[in-house]
Each structure stands twice: as C-alpha cells, then as structure tokens.
Amino acid sequence: MNTPAKNSLTLNRRHFLSTCSASAAALWAAPAFVANLRGENAPNRKLNIAGIGIGGQGASDLRSFESENIVALCDVDKAHAAHTFKRYPKAQQFTDLRKMLDEVKEIDAVVIATPDHWHAFAALEAIRRGKHVYCEKPLTHTVGEARLLAKAAREAKVATQMGNQGQASEDTRRLCENIWSGAIGKVREAHIWTDRPSNGLFNEYWPQGVEKPKDTPAVPDTLDWDMWLGPAPKRAYNPIYLPFRWRGWWDFGTGALGDIGCHALDSIFRALKLGAPLTVQAASTRVNKETYPLGSMVTYHFPARSAARQTINEFLTGVATGPKGDIEMPPCKLCWYDGGLRPPRPESLPDSVPMADNGRLIIGDEGYILNNAIFPEARRKAVGTIASTLPRSVGHHEEWVRACKGGPKAGANFDWAGPLTEAVLLGNVALRLQLREDLTLQKLRWDSEALRFTNLEEANQFVNSHYREGWRVGG
C-alpha cells in the first residue's frame, strides 16, 4: 500500500526547463527540450506520453495518441486497467503517479483521466515537473482548483488541453458562425439539458440521490483503495463507487453538470463570449450530503459583453490580433437542466420536431436555434446559407500534440478551460444541501476577481476543496 507523502504543490521554477520565444498572438512558448532534443525539429519528434488513470476514458484518450510514444502507465486499479497495460507492454507500470513522474525522466507529457477529485493534484504534480498536460473534463473538482491550475500552467508555459472533444467540432464552429452572423438577432437567453445521470428507471449512468452505504466489503487485491481516495476524505471501500459510478458522489465527482457541462456549455460560451457569471441559482429534487440530486435546474446570469469577431488563432487561443468589427451582446440568462428536465417547447416549434433527451436552445430577438437548426422556418429561409468563416480544427487530440511541439495553443487550453470550469462548478455550489433553503429565496452573487460569493458567506466554504492530511493541493 502506498503511503501519501506530505505534499505542497507550490510551483518551483527550478523544476522547469527554459523556453523558446514564440508569437504572442498564436503560439505557446515551446520548451527547449522539445525544440532541440537530438537536433530534431520539434514537429517531427514523437512525444513521450504517460497515462494516469487508464481503465476507462483514459484508455480511449491514449488510443488517440498512439502516433506518439506511450512510455509509462499509472493506475490504482490493476483489474480495471489490465486491458491498457496489455495494449502497451513496453510502457513502465506504476500505481503512484509521483513515483512515475520522478523515475521516468523521458516523459514529455501526461494524459489524466482519473476521477474528478484527482484532476488538480495529478495535473499540478505534472506541471511542477515541467510536463505538458491533457486532462479530462471537468478540469477540476472545485472552482478554486480551476483558478489555481490555469495559473500554474500559464506560469510554467506548458501546453494544455481539457478533454471536451466537442470544442474542436464542426458543430461548435457552425454555432459561432450562425450567431455571429446575426441569424437570430441578439441573444438574451440560452438553455442546455441532459438526461444524465439517468435516462430511464433501469438505465442508470451512475447513482445520485442515494446515501452512503453501510456495508464494508473487503478491498480487492488488485485495488489500492487508499491511493484511489487520494485527496478525498477517508472512507471505507464499497464497489458502489467504482469504476465509473463515483461521478455522482460529492467527494469524488461533479455530477451531471460537471460531467456534461464542460461539453455542452463550451460552444455556448464561445458563441456568446461568456465569462464569469454575475449570479447563480439552483433548484433540485431532494439532495443529501453524499450525492448529487436526481434532477436539477441551474440558472446563471451574465453581463453585457462587447468583443471583436475572431480569426482562427483568436478562436483557439483567445488572443486578439486586431479589430474585426465589434459584436455587442446584451445581458444573457443561461439555464441548465439535468435528470431528464428540460425547458418548455418554443411556441413556433413544429409538432414534428422533437425536444430530445439532450439538447440546446438559444433564443434571440429574431428567432432561435434548437440544436443546430434555425427557427421559425420563415427566419431560416430569410437568412439563407450562412458562410463558413472559421477554419476547422485538425482534431481535438491533435491540437494538443501540436501545441506540445510548439504549435498554437489547443482550443481547450487551461486559460480557456479554467474559467469555463469555474462557471460550470459554481452551479454545483448552489446545489449543496447546506445552502438549499437559502437558495430558494435568493441568487448567489459571484465576485470572480475575489473568487468568492458576496451575499452568502456560507457558500464560500464550497469554492475550494478540503483535502485530507498529506494531500494538500496548492501552496
């Protein structure tokens, strides 16, 4: 059994390698070892990649990086990860990611697909050693961790990407082009919904609305349970938590909003140029201190925005290179629904068009977009064909590989993914049982700069995680 060491992840620049200069408008600074190792050009050199959490989504991510070198693998559940260990027989195997990062010196980059409560710890351990990081969504378990992680990656000048693959999709670009063209006028309201955590009584993605189990079965020989818990509060093992069912537990996951929000809200945030919300309010089915509710509604309010239309580099990196004509955007309400809840049908929506279990509705002054279609039909005909103006992505995973080799920032780099994750996870704060009565009466008012709520002090205890002894994240 591994014993966690005392650990404070304050960044130390002695751990970082020097960086080359690059264009501030489009490129990450490329670490010198990438550009100069063996005298090869960085784009032609294969990365040495390590996987952390490789049994489920991590296995899928690694398959997307098989054009590079998979040199090390780390997982605390040997049975669940057995198929991945077998797939890469030359890769060194570990249970403790810190030991792996210290011993396998040739690692350039890591792919993290652990449970959510491990994301910040694992990513910061890698960043502290100068490694590039690909981390599954949501970027972190708490709002405070998202702010810390984005800052750490920025200061370390490592290439990063969050695993919300839809950001690189045609769908995201078409939504931006449709809204920026004025096809539905100024947007003041948007709705996103999902069927998770369950899409039917007997088809459950993961349990929510349940209490902590009382039985304490033996830990399987193939599982390091203490290491699986990592930064989370100590509790007895139970198979109800894993391999995938941890997502609905407050201590380990981020519920339906954390799971789907960083996917579904990404395109909305890009198209509407949303940043930090002014307020957040939630309503839900019964909630307890162990798991998220079966269904919830979260409402965000955002201020008016003024921003320039973007080139592809600006679209990917958020770095402006000059005026392209301002887009004035009014205050916007954004509503999230999960557990099978959804908004009412628009009055002009034809009866033949379904409101599916998962969807997106964006309402403008001149019409609305349901998923990818403009309504009402008369407005769609009047608008006609909207030009494709944004160059398309090379692919979500390839974006990160190129960024690691000195190319442009990936589309979900942590400077983008951090603020998006902050906004998403603010909704989970509003769902806490301890705040339920207060939040039926008022909105939580958010001060993004101060990283705190201004009108309900009790809510601030949920902005940051509370780590067990020996697992502190951050300085």
N, C-alpha and C positions, 0 to 999 in steps of 0.2 A: 504494500500500500504506500502510495506517495504521500509525504507529509508536506503541506504547503509551507513555503518559507515566508518570513516577513518580507513584504514587498511594497515599496512605494514607487509608483511609476512616474516620478518627476523626470522630464526629459533632460538628458545629459548630452551636450553636443560632442563630447569626446567619443560617443558611440557612432557618430555619423561621419560618413565619408564626404569629401569635398564635392562640390557640384559645378557643372559647367554652366555658363550663361546661356540663356535662350530668350526668344522673343516673348516679352511680357504679354503680348496680345493673344498668343495662341499656344505656347509651349510650356510644359513643366521644365524645370531645370533637371537635366539628366545626371544622375550620379556618375562620377568619374570612372568608377569601376565598370559601368556598363559601356561607356564610350571607348575605353582604352584597353580592356582586358584582351590579352593575346594579340593586340594590334588590330583587332577586327572592328568593322563598323558596327555600331550598336544595332541597327535594324536587322543585320544578318546573323547576329548571335542569338542562340537559344537561351531563354531564361531557365534558371534552376528554381523550380517551384516546389513548395511544401504544402501539403494539405492538412488542415486542422479541423477535425470533425468531418469524417469521410464516409459515414454509413449511408446517408440519405441524399439530401441536396448536394452535399459536398462531393459525393461520387459523380453526380451529374456535371457539376462545375469542372471537376478535374478532366472529365472526358472532353470538355470544350477546350482544354489547354494541352491536349496531347501532342500538338505540334512543337511544344516546348519540352523541357526535361522535367519529369516528376521524380524528385530526388529524395524526398522524405515524407512520411505519413505519420499523423498523430491522431489517436482516438482512444477514449477510455473504455469503449465497449467493443471488445475484440470480436464478439459474435456478430454484432450488427455491422461491423466494418470489415468482416472477413472477405467479402467479395472484392472490396477495393484493395486490400492488402494483396490478394491473389492476383489482381489485374496488373499491379506494378511490382513484380517480385524483386526488382533491383533497388527499389526505394527502401531506405532505412526506416525502421518502425519504432514508434515511441508512444508512451502514454502521457508524459508530461511535456507540454509544448515548450516550456522554458529550457528543459534539458535538450530538446531537439534543436532549438534556435542557438543554443550555446555550443553544441557539439558539431553540428553540420555547417561548417563555415561557408560552404559554397552556395547556400541558399540566397537567392536574389529577392524572392517574392513569396508571399503566403496567400493561401485561399482559405478563408474562415467560414465554416458552415456549422458551427456549434449551436446549441440552444441559445436564445437571445441573451440570457444573463451572463454568458461568457464573452459576448462580442467585444465589449470595450476592453476587457482585461487582455484578451488574446491579441487584439489589434495594437494596443499600446505596447505590449511586450515586443511585438514585431517592429513597430515604428521606432522604439527605443534602440533597436539594433540596426536601424537603417534599412529595413526591408520594405519593399512595395507591398501594398495590402489590397486584396479583393475580399470584401466582407459581405455576407448575405444580409438581406433586409430583415427586420429594420436594423439600421446601422447600430443601434444600441438598445439597452433595456430601459433607460431613463432619459429624460430631457437633458439633465446636466451632463451625462456621459457624452451625448451627441455634441454638445458645445466643446467639451474637453478634447474629444477625438479629432474633430475637424481642425482645431487649433494645433494639436500635436502634429498632424500630418502636414499642415501648411508650413510649420516651422522646420520640420525635418526634410521638406522638399522631396517626399516620396510620392510615387504615382499611386492613385487610389481609385477604387470603383465599388459602389454598393450594388448588390445583386438584384436590382429591379430591372429585369431584362427589357420590359416594355418601353423604357425610356429611349431605346435605340430603334424603336419600331416605326413602321410606316404610319400606323395609327396616330402616334404622338405628333409626327410632323404634319399630317393632314389636319389634325385638330387645330394646331397652331396656325396653319395657313388659312383655314376656314374662319377662325375667329379674328385673326389679324387683318383679313380682307374686308371685315365689316359685314360678313354674310348674314349675321343675325343681330347686327347693331351692337350697342354697348351691353355688356353682360353684367347683371346685378345679382344673379342667383345661380347656384350650381348644386347638383345632387349626385351622390355616389352611393351605391348599395351593393351588398353581397349576401349570399345565402349562408356564408360561414358564420358560426362554427358548425352548423348542421344544415344539410339540405333535405332533411326528412327524418322521421322518427327513428328509422333503423339504418340511416346512412350518415353517421356522425364523423366529422373530420377530427374532432378532438373534444373531450368533455369540458363543459363550462357549467356554472351554476350548481356545482357539487361541492361537498365538504371534504376535508382531509380524511383519508382512510385510516381506520383504527388498527387494522391488522399489520403485522410487521414480518413478512416472509423473509427468508434468507436471501442475501445478495448472491446473484450468480457468480461463479468463479471467474467468468470472463469479463466481469464488470468492475471497474474501480469506482465505487459509488462516491467515496469522499472526493475524488477528483472530478467526478461528474457534477457534484454540487458546486465545487469551486467557490466563487464569491458569494453564493447564495446562503441563506441561513441553514444551519444544520437540521436535518430531519431524517427519519427512518426511510429506508428504501421501500418502494412499492412499485410493482410493474405498471400501475396506472399512469406513471409519469413519463414513460419512455417505451419505444424510441422516439415517437413523434408527438405523443399526447401531452407533453409538457407545455405546449403553447397556451393552453387555457388557464394556467396557474400563475397567480400574481408574482410568485418568487422566481419563476423561470421564463415565462413568455410574456407576450404583449397582446394576447387575444386576437380577435378578428380584425380590429383596427390596425394593430401593429403588423399583422401578417399580410393583409391585403392593401392597407392604406398607402404604404410606400410604393406599391404598384399602381393602384388606381388613381391616386391623387397626384402622382408625378406629372402626368400630362396636363392636368388642370392647373397646377402651379406654374408650369412653363407657359401655357397658353394665356393665362390670366395674369402672369407675372406677380404671383402672390408671394408674400414673405411671411413675417411673423403676424399672427392674428392679434387683434385688439382684445377680443373676448372669446371664451369658450364655455359652452353649457351642455349638459348631458342629461338624458333621461333613459331609463332602462327597466328591464324586468328585474326581479329580485337579484341582489348581489350580496356576496359574503366576502370575508377576508382571505379566502383561499383561492377562489376562481372568479373569472370574469362572468358577467351576466349572460343569459342565453340570447338576449337581443338588446340592442341599444341604439339610440339616436344621439349624435353629437353635432352641435351647431357652432360654427366658427363665424366671426365677423372680421372682415379685413378692411383696411382703409383704402381710399382712392389712391391710384398709382399713376405715374407718368413715366414712360420708358421708351427707348428707341427700338425700332424694329431691328432685328438681328441678322448678322451674317452667320454662316455655319460655325465659325470658330467662336463667335459670341454665344450662339445657341448651345454649344457644347461646354464652354468654359465660363460663361458669364462675364467675360472681359470685353468691354466696349471698345471699338476702334474708330468711332466717329458717328456723327448723327446720321440717321437713316429716315428721319421723319418720326415725330413723336406719336405714341399711341396713348391717348388719355383714357384711363379706365376708372369707372366710378367705384364707390364702396361696394363690397360684394359679400353676400351670405353664402356659406358653403355648408351643406348638410350631409352628414354621413349616417348610413343605416346598415345594421348587420342583423344576423339571425333571421333573415327572411323578410324583414321590414323593408318598405320602400315608399317613395313619395306618391301622391295621387297622380293619376294619368292626366296629362295636359288635355284640356277640353277639345282642342282641334286634332288630337291624335286619332287617326282612323281606327275603327274597331278591329281591323285586320292586322294591325301592328301590335305585337305583344310587348308587355313590360316584363322582360325576362328576369330570372332569379338574380342575375348580376348585371348591373347597368350603370349608365352615366347620362344625366340630363343637364344641359346647360341652357339657361334661359336668358335671351337677350331682348332688347326693346323691339326688334323687328322679326323675331322668330325664335326657334330653339333647335338645339341639336340633341337628338336621342341616340345614344351610342355614336354612330358615325353619319347619321342621316339628318339633313336639314328639313325642318317642318316650319309652318304648314307647306303643303305641296306647292301652293302658289308662290311662296317665297323661294323655294328651291328652284323653280322654273325661272323666276325673275333673276336670281343670282347667276344661274348657268354654271359652266365649268370653271372652277377656281384653280388658278395656275399653281403648279408645284414649284416653289421658290427656294426651299431648303434642300441642300444636298443631303443624300441619305447616308445613314451610318454604315460603317464597314462591318458592324456586328458588335453586340454588347461586350462579349468577351474579348474580341479582337481589339476593341478600343483600348482596353486596359493593357493588353500586351504591347500595343504601340506606344502607349504612354510610358510604360516601364522602360522602353528603349529610346526615350527622348522625344516621342511624338506629342501631339496635342493632348491636353487633358481629356480623360474619359468623360462621357456625358453625365455619369452619376458619381463624379469625383466627390470627395468628402466636403469640399466647400459648397457643393450643391446638396449632397445627401444629408449633411449635418443639419442645416436649417429645415429641410423637409421633414426629417425625422423628429426634430424638436416639435414642429407643429402637429404632426400626427400623434405623438405621445402625450401632448397636452390634453388630448381628448381622453386618454386613459386616466389622467389625474382626476378629471371631472367625474369619472365613473366610480371612484373609490367609495366603498361603503361608509367610511368615516365622514364623507362630505355629502352624502346623499340628501339629507334633509335640507342642508343649506343651499344646495344647488337646485332644488326645485323652486327656490324663491329668488335666486339671483344668478347673474352671469359671473364667471371668474374673469377678472380683468388682469391682462398679462402685460408685464413690462419686460420686453425681450432684452433690452440692453442690461437691465439689472438681473435678469434671469429669475424673476420672482413674480408672484401674484400680489397685487396691491390692495385687494379688498377682502381677502380671507387668508389670514396668516397660517391657519391650519393646513391649507393646501400646499404650502411650500415644503412641508416635510416629504412630499412625494416627487419633488423635482429631481432629487438625487437618490441614488441607491444607498442602502445601508448594508455594508459588507461585513461578513463575519471576520473574526480575528485572523490576521495574516493574509488577507486578500484585498487590501485597500487599493482602489483604482485612483490614480492621480496623486498629486503632491500634497 
